[in-house]
Amino acid sequence: MKKLSILLCLLMVLAMTAMAEPAASPIHDGAAVLQPATLADARTLADRVWAATGLRLAVELRHFLGGADPAAYAQRLLAQQEDSADTLLLLVVVGEEAYAAASGATAERTLSREARDTLLSRSFRPAFQGRDYDGAVAGFLLGTARQLEASTGADIDLDGLFGRSQSQPLPSAAPTPASGTHKRIQLPNLNDILGEPISPTRDPGSARRQHEQEDRGLSIGSIIAIGFVLSMVFGGKKGKRGCGCGPLGWIFGVFGLSKFFGWRR
């Protein structure tokens, strides 16, 4: 009987001690990189989100994972959480510059995976890549709380947390021009400018020179006509005004001169 009384007393003491000790916080900085004010505000915000929406926000910061995959490690941590189905967990690996998020089934119905990934890219990643871990954690928690307000209609008091006010908008994501949008410059079509197509195998300069040579040369008909005119003007009997050459002589003479001076086509 005496032993039973002692055992009951011990059980009562243990129960009272457990009730007196606060529950483990879902915000844990194992890397010791967050400011005390950031930790305090993160825990306050997690409590307010839980009270307003029934969704638990958990953040775990580590230096290294010893080669473990961040996504698999985040799922393992999620399974260890109380009310894991209602929990959204963010794992931050400072020393490996990696992070991952995991959601329970109920939490994912409240905040979809696509919305969660958008929050990570907009509100967490820029500050995390700049090694502003306080800003990264604060941005993710504030963004999640405001997203939950929009999707559930809950009213979550954010005023004064992380040095921000309720009226301040979330930082918008910088535009990515999607793995590389470049403006294409459309050059005018040369055929449209000139009005006619140009054959790729024909040199316009050589064609122009050929036309010029054809225009300035003498044809056979022109040489014959010139020969007849000269025979009429300077022809005649030898010893008089003419030289005694007939039309054929003048024609062959003009033909030879045109070849010598390059007048012939």
C-alpha positions as a Markdown table, in Angstrom:
| # | Residue | x | y | z |
|---|---|---|---|---|
| 1 | Met | 0.0 | 0.0 | 0.0 |
| 2 | Lys | 2.8 | 2.3 | 0.9 |
| 3 | Lys | 4.5 | 1.6 | -2.4 |
| 4 | Leu | 1.3 | 2.3 | -4.3 |
| 5 | Ser | 1.0 | 5.6 | -2.6 |
| 6 | Ile | 4.5 | 6.6 | -3.5 |
| 7 | Leu | 3.9 | 5.5 | -7.1 |
| 8 | Leu | 0.8 | 7.6 | -7.4 |
| 9 | Cys | 2.6 | 10.6 | -6.0 |
| 10 | Leu | 5.4 | 10.2 | -8.6 |
| 11 | Leu | 2.8 | 10.0 | -11.4 |
| 12 | Met | 1.1 | 13.2 | -10.2 |
| 13 | Val | 4.4 | 15.0 | -10.0 |
| 14 | Leu | 5.3 | 13.9 | -13.6 |
| 15 | Ala | 1.9 | 14.9 | -14.8 |
| 16 | Met | 2.2 | 18.4 | -13.2 |
| 17 | Thr | 5.7 | 18.8 | -14.6 |
| 18 | Ala | 4.6 | 17.9 | -18.1 |
| 19 | Met | 1.7 | 20.4 | -17.9 |
| 20 | Ala | 4.0 | 23.1 | -16.6 |
| 21 | Glu | 6.5 | 22.7 | -19.5 |
| 22 | Pro | 5.6 | 24.3 | -22.7 |
| 23 | Ala | 5.2 | 22.2 | -25.8 |
| 24 | Ala | 8.1 | 22.0 | -28.2 |
| 25 | Ser | 8.0 | 24.9 | -30.6 |
| 26 | Pro | 7.4 | 24.1 | -34.3 |
| 27 | Ile | 10.0 | 26.8 | -35.1 |
| 28 | His | 13.5 | 25.4 | -34.5 |
| 29 | Asp | 16.8 | 27.1 | -35.4 |
| 30 | Gly | 19.3 | 24.3 | -35.2 |
| 31 | Ala | 21.8 | 26.4 | -37.3 |
| 32 | Ala | 21.7 | 29.3 | -34.9 |
| 33 | Val | 21.4 | 31.9 | -37.7 |
| 34 | Leu | 18.2 | 33.7 | -36.8 |
| 35 | Gln | 17.9 | 36.7 | -34.6 |
| 36 | Pro | 16.0 | 36.2 | -31.3 |
| 37 | Ala | 13.3 | 38.7 | -32.5 |
| 38 | Thr | 12.8 | 36.7 | -35.7 |
| 39 | Leu | 12.4 | 33.5 | -33.7 |
| 40 | Ala | 9.9 | 35.2 | -31.3 |
| 41 | Asp | 7.8 | 36.6 | -34.1 |
| 42 | Ala | 7.9 | 33.4 | -36.1 |
| 43 | Arg | 6.5 | 31.4 | -33.1 |
| 44 | Thr | 3.9 | 34.1 | -32.4 |
| 45 | Leu | 2.8 | 34.0 | -36.1 |
| 46 | Ala | 2.6 | 30.2 | -36.0 |
| 47 | Asp | 0.4 | 30.3 | -33.0 |
| 48 | Arg | -1.9 | 32.8 | -34.6 |
| 49 | Val | -2.2 | 30.8 | -37.8 |
| 50 | Trp | -3.0 | 27.7 | -35.9 |
| 51 | Ala | -5.7 | 29.5 | -33.9 |
| 52 | Ala | -7.3 | 31.1 | -37.0 |
| 53 | Thr | -7.0 | 28.3 | -39.6 |
| 54 | Gly | -6.1 | 25.0 | -37.8 |
| 55 | Leu | -2.9 | 24.8 | -39.9 |
| 56 | Arg | 0.4 | 24.3 | -38.2 |
| 57 | Leu | 3.5 | 26.1 | -39.6 |
| 58 | Ala | 6.8 | 24.5 | -38.8 |
| 59 | Val | 10.3 | 25.7 | -39.7 |
| 60 | Glu | 13.5 | 23.7 | -39.2 |
| 61 | Leu | 16.9 | 25.2 | -39.8 |
| 62 | Arg | 20.0 | 22.9 | -40.0 |
| 63 | His | 23.6 | 23.4 | -41.1 |
| 64 | Phe | 24.1 | 20.1 | -42.9 |
| 65 | Leu | 22.1 | 16.9 | -43.5 |
| 66 | Gly | 25.1 | 14.6 | -43.9 |
| 67 | Gly | 24.3 | 13.8 | -47.5 |
| 68 | Ala | 20.6 | 13.2 | -47.1 |
| 69 | Asp | 18.1 | 14.4 | -49.7 |
| 70 | Pro | 16.4 | 17.6 | -48.5 |
| 71 | Ala | 13.0 | 16.6 | -49.8 |
| 72 | Ala | 13.1 | 13.2 | -48.2 |
| 73 | Tyr | 14.4 | 14.7 | -44.9 |
| 74 | Ala | 11.6 | 17.2 | -44.9 |
| 75 | Gln | 9.0 | 14.4 | -45.2 |
| 76 | Arg | 10.7 | 12.5 | -42.4 |
| 77 | Leu | 10.5 | 15.6 | -40.1 |
| 78 | Leu | 6.9 | 16.1 | -41.1 |
| 79 | Ala | 6.0 | 12.6 | -40.0 |
| 80 | Gln | 7.5 | 13.3 | -36.6 |
| 81 | Gln | 5.3 | 16.4 | -36.1 |
| 82 | Glu | 2.3 | 16.4 | -33.9 |
| 83 | Asp | -0.8 | 16.7 | -36.1 |
| 84 | Ser | 1.4 | 16.1 | -39.1 |
| 85 | Ala | -1.6 | 16.0 | -41.4 |
| 86 | Asp | -2.4 | 19.7 | -40.6 |
| 87 | Thr | 1.3 | 20.8 | -40.8 |
| 88 | Leu | 3.2 | 22.7 | -43.4 |
| 89 | Leu | 6.9 | 22.3 | -42.8 |
| 90 | Leu | 9.8 | 24.3 | -44.3 |
| 91 | Leu | 13.3 | 22.8 | -44.0 |
| 92 | Val | 16.3 | 25.2 | -44.5 |
| 93 | Val | 19.8 | 23.7 | -44.9 |
| 94 | Val | 22.1 | 26.6 | -44.5 |
| 95 | Gly | 25.5 | 24.9 | -45.0 |
| 96 | Glu | 24.3 | 23.2 | -48.2 |
| 97 | Glu | 22.3 | 26.2 | -49.5 |
| 98 | Ala | 19.3 | 24.0 | -50.0 |
| 99 | Tyr | 15.7 | 23.9 | -48.8 |
| 100 | Ala | 12.5 | 21.8 | -49.1 |
| 101 | Ala | 8.9 | 22.0 | -48.0 |
| 102 | Ala | 6.5 | 19.2 | -47.1 |
| 103 | Ser | 2.7 | 19.3 | -46.4 |
| 104 | Gly | 0.4 | 17.0 | -44.7 |
| 105 | Ala | -2.8 | 15.8 | -46.5 |
| 106 | Thr | -5.1 | 18.3 | -44.8 |
| 107 | Ala | -2.6 | 21.2 | -45.0 |
| 108 | Glu | -2.2 | 20.5 | -48.8 |
| 109 | Arg | -5.9 | 20.8 | -49.3 |
| 110 | Thr | -5.9 | 24.1 | -47.5 |
| 111 | Leu | -2.8 | 25.4 | -49.3 |
| 112 | Ser | -2.1 | 23.6 | -52.6 |
| 113 | Arg | 1.4 | 22.5 | -53.6 |
| 114 | Glu | 1.4 | 25.0 | -56.5 |
| 115 | Ala | 0.6 | 27.9 | -54.1 |
| 116 | Arg | 3.3 | 26.7 | -51.7 |
| 117 | Asp | 5.9 | 26.5 | -54.4 |
| 118 | Thr | 4.9 | 30.0 | -55.6 |
| 119 | Leu | 5.4 | 31.3 | -52.1 |
| 120 | Leu | 8.8 | 29.8 | -51.9 |
| 121 | Ser | 9.9 | 31.3 | -55.2 |
| 122 | Arg | 8.5 | 34.8 | -54.4 |
| 123 | Ser | 8.8 | 35.3 | -50.7 |
| 124 | Phe | 11.6 | 32.9 | -49.6 |
| 125 | Arg | 14.2 | 32.2 | -52.3 |
| 126 | Pro | 15.5 | 35.8 | -53.1 |
| 127 | Ala | 16.4 | 36.5 | -49.5 |
| 128 | Phe | 17.7 | 32.9 | -48.9 |
| 129 | Gln | 20.0 | 33.2 | -51.9 |
| 130 | Gly | 21.3 | 36.5 | -50.5 |
| 131 | Arg | 21.9 | 34.7 | -47.2 |
| 132 | Asp | 19.4 | 36.9 | -45.4 |
| 133 | Tyr | 17.9 | 34.0 | -43.4 |
| 134 | Asp | 15.8 | 36.3 | -41.1 |
| 135 | Gly | 14.2 | 37.9 | -44.2 |
| 136 | Ala | 13.7 | 34.5 | -45.9 |
| 137 | Val | 11.9 | 32.9 | -43.0 |
| 138 | Ala | 9.9 | 36.1 | -42.3 |
| 139 | Gly | 8.9 | 36.4 | -45.9 |
| 140 | Phe | 7.8 | 32.8 | -46.2 |
| 141 | Leu | 5.7 | 32.9 | -43.0 |
| 142 | Leu | 4.1 | 36.2 | -43.8 |
| 143 | Gly | 3.3 | 35.2 | -47.4 |
| 144 | Thr | 1.8 | 31.9 | -46.2 |
| 145 | Ala | -0.4 | 33.7 | -43.6 |
| 146 | Arg | -1.7 | 36.2 | -46.2 |
| 147 | Gln | -2.3 | 33.4 | -48.7 |
| 148 | Leu | -4.3 | 31.5 | -46.0 |
| 149 | Glu | -6.3 | 34.7 | -45.3 |
| 150 | Ala | -7.2 | 34.9 | -49.0 |
| 151 | Ser | -8.1 | 31.2 | -49.4 |
| 152 | Thr | -9.9 | 30.6 | -46.1 |
| 153 | Gly | -11.3 | 34.0 | -45.3 |
| 154 | Ala | -9.6 | 33.8 | -41.9 |
| 155 | Asp | -8.4 | 37.0 | -40.2 |
| 156 | Ile | -4.8 | 36.7 | -39.0 |
| 157 | Asp | -3.3 | 39.5 | -37.1 |
| 158 | Leu | 0.1 | 40.3 | -38.6 |
| 159 | Asp | 0.6 | 43.8 | -37.4 |
| 160 | Gly | 4.0 | 44.5 | -35.9 |
| 161 | Leu | 5.5 | 41.1 | -36.7 |
| 162 | Phe | 8.9 | 41.0 | -38.3 |
| 163 | Gly | 9.0 | 44.9 | -38.4 |
| 164 | Arg | 6.2 | 44.9 | -40.9 |
| 165 | Ser | 2.7 | 46.3 | -40.8 |
| 166 | Gln | -0.6 | 44.7 | -41.9 |
| 167 | Ser | -0.9 | 47.2 | -44.8 |
| 168 | Gln | 2.4 | 46.5 | -46.3 |
| 169 | Pro | 2.2 | 44.5 | -49.6 |
| 170 | Leu | 4.1 | 41.3 | -50.2 |
| 171 | Pro | 7.3 | 41.7 | -52.2 |
| 172 | Ser | 6.6 | 40.7 | -55.8 |
| 173 | Ala | 8.7 | 38.3 | -57.7 |
| 174 | Ala | 11.1 | 39.7 | -60.2 |
| 175 | Pro | 10.0 | 38.8 | -63.8 |
| 176 | Thr | 12.0 | 35.9 | -65.3 |
| 177 | Pro | 11.9 | 36.0 | -68.6 |
| 178 | Ala | 11.4 | 32.0 | -68.5 |
| 179 | Ser | 14.7 | 30.4 | -69.1 |
| 180 | Gly | 15.4 | 33.3 | -71.6 |
| 181 | Thr | 13.2 | 35.5 | -73.6 |
| 182 | His | 14.9 | 37.5 | -76.2 |
| 183 | Lys | 13.3 | 40.0 | -78.5 |
| 184 | Arg | 13.6 | 38.9 | -82.1 |
| 185 | Ile | 14.4 | 41.7 | -84.6 |
| 186 | Gln | 12.6 | 41.4 | -87.9 |
| 187 | Leu | 14.8 | 42.6 | -90.7 |
| 188 | Pro | 13.1 | 44.0 | -93.9 |
| 189 | Asn | 13.1 | 41.8 | -96.9 |
| 190 | Leu | 15.5 | 43.0 | -99.5 |
| 191 | Asn | 13.3 | 41.8 | -102.3 |
| 192 | Asp | 10.5 | 44.0 | -101.0 |
| 193 | Ile | 12.8 | 47.1 | -101.0 |
| 194 | Leu | 14.1 | 46.5 | -104.5 |
| 195 | Gly | 10.7 | 45.4 | -106.0 |
| 196 | Glu | 12.1 | 42.3 | -107.8 |
| 197 | Pro | 13.9 | 39.2 | -106.7 |
| 198 | Ile | 17.7 | 38.8 | -107.0 |
| 199 | Ser | 19.0 | 35.5 | -108.2 |
| 200 | Pro | 21.5 | 34.2 | -105.7 |
| 201 | Thr | 23.8 | 32.9 | -108.5 |
| 202 | Arg | 23.9 | 36.1 | -110.4 |
| 203 | Asp | 26.1 | 39.1 | -109.6 |
| 204 | Pro | 24.1 | 42.4 | -110.0 |
| 205 | Gly | 27.3 | 44.3 | -110.6 |
| 206 | Ser | 28.4 | 42.1 | -113.5 |
| 207 | Ala | 25.0 | 42.3 | -115.1 |
| 208 | Arg | 25.1 | 46.1 | -114.9 |
| 209 | Arg | 28.6 | 46.2 | -116.5 |
| 210 | Gln | 27.4 | 43.9 | -119.2 |
| 211 | His | 24.4 | 46.2 | -120.0 |
| 212 | Glu | 26.7 | 49.2 | -120.1 |
| 213 | Gln | 29.0 | 47.5 | -122.5 |
| 214 | Glu | 26.1 | 46.5 | -124.7 |
| 215 | Asp | 24.7 | 50.0 | -124.8 |
| 216 | Arg | 28.0 | 51.7 | -125.8 |
| 217 | Gly | 29.1 | 49.1 | -128.5 |
| 218 | Leu | 28.4 | 49.2 | -132.3 |
| 219 | Ser | 26.3 | 46.5 | -133.8 |
| 220 | Ile | 27.0 | 45.0 | -137.3 |
| 221 | Gly | 24.1 | 46.9 | -138.7 |
| 222 | Ser | 25.5 | 50.2 | -137.4 |
| 223 | Ile | 28.9 | 49.4 | -138.9 |
| 224 | Ile | 27.3 | 48.7 | -142.3 |
| 225 | Ala | 25.2 | 51.9 | -142.2 |
| 226 | Ile | 28.3 | 54.0 | -141.2 |
| 227 | Gly | 30.3 | 52.4 | -144.1 |
| 228 | Phe | 27.6 | 53.3 | -146.6 |
| 229 | Val | 27.4 | 56.9 | -145.4 |
| 230 | Leu | 31.2 | 57.3 | -145.5 |
| 231 | Ser | 31.3 | 55.8 | -149.0 |
| 232 | Met | 28.7 | 58.3 | -150.2 |
| 233 | Val | 30.5 | 61.2 | -148.6 |
| 234 | Phe | 34.1 | 60.4 | -149.3 |
| 235 | Gly | 33.8 | 57.8 | -152.1 |
| 236 | Gly | 34.2 | 58.4 | -155.8 |
| 237 | Lys | 36.9 | 58.1 | -158.4 |
| 238 | Lys | 40.5 | 58.1 | -157.4 |
| 239 | Gly | 42.2 | 61.4 | -157.9 |
| 240 | Lys | 39.2 | 63.5 | -157.3 |
| 241 | Arg | 37.5 | 64.3 | -154.0 |
| 242 | Gly | 37.1 | 60.7 | -152.9 |
| 243 | Cys | 39.6 | 58.0 | -152.2 |
| 244 | Gly | 38.2 | 55.6 | -154.8 |
| 245 | Cys | 37.0 | 53.1 | -152.1 |
| 246 | Gly | 33.7 | 51.4 | -152.6 |
| 247 | Pro | 31.1 | 50.8 | -149.9 |
| 248 | Leu | 32.6 | 47.4 | -149.0 |
| 249 | Gly | 36.0 | 49.1 | -148.4 |
| 250 | Trp | 34.4 | 51.6 | -146.1 |
| 251 | Ile | 32.5 | 48.9 | -144.3 |
| 252 | Phe | 35.5 | 46.8 | -143.7 |
| 253 | Gly | 37.5 | 49.9 | -142.6 |
| 254 | Val | 34.9 | 50.8 | -140.0 |
| 255 | Phe | 34.7 | 47.2 | -138.9 |
| 256 | Gly | 38.5 | 47.1 | -138.3 |
| 257 | Leu | 38.5 | 50.5 | -136.5 |
| 258 | Ser | 35.7 | 49.5 | -134.2 |
| 259 | Lys | 37.5 | 46.4 | -133.2 |
| 260 | Phe | 40.8 | 48.3 | -132.6 |
| 261 | Phe | 39.2 | 50.9 | -130.5 |
| 262 | Gly | 36.8 | 48.6 | -128.7 |
| 263 | Trp | 33.6 | 50.1 | -130.2 |
| 264 | Arg | 32.1 | 46.9 | -131.4 |
| 265 | Arg | 29.7 | 45.0 | -129.2 |
